[in-house]
Amino acid sequence: MRESYPFELIALQYEYDALEPCIDEETLHYHHDRHLQTYVDNLNKTLKDYPKLHCMNLPTLLVNIYSLPDEIQTAVKNNGGGVFNHNLYFSILRSPREDNRPSGELADSINAKFGSFEGFKKALSSAAVGQFGSGYGWLVTDRHGKVSVMSAPNQNTPLGRETMPLIPLDVWEHAYYLQYKNKRGEYTENFFKLINWEQVEKLYKNRENFFK
């Protein structure tokens, strides 16, 4: 899979019904195949006439957004952020588990920061549900392995803030509205059943390479 222009839609690593009943097949289909594809297409369209940027991977483009030509900064930020955030979101999901929680080093860091796994759930839920309009609640880590929760509007990312993104809790309406309507909190509660903690743990342990 290409990591630079022209960017491609990354296929899901599970079936469209794999996240049911927490996220239904129709919602996942539209979210991935329609919304994410649109971000990919618009990002490629934006970069098409800027060959000097074609060798840059997506994180590099986003971290250096203000060094890009003025006329494409907003489009790269919005569409590039949409691609980055959605790729991470879909990559850390799996079929639902009722007692779904982290273990190992990541669990220790979460407990140290939030007091307990329940404390973490409350913090991330509050960040996501309380995000005005569209955006994300995020679990991030610094280079030393200290985790924290933040929120960000639209398709903004935590990149370039000395933080590594681990979990994006997507609260754009297209992530849940077909199934949950205006019940953002119910969607958020069910999201925790879907987190692939083994995958998130791999990201967490690989943070040294991320911060190079």
Buried (B, 14 or more C-beta within 10 A) or exposed (E): EEEBBEBEBBEBEBEBBBBBEBBBBEBBBBBBBEBBBBBBBBBBEBBEEBEEBEEBEBBBBBBBBEEBEEEBBEBBBBBBBBBBBBBBBBBBBBBBEEEBBBEEEBBEBBBEBBEEBEEBBBBBBBBBBEBEEBBBBBBBBBEEBEBBBBBBEBBBBBBEEEBBBBBBBBBBBBBBBBBBEEEBEBBBBBBBBBBBBEBBBEBBEEBEEBEE
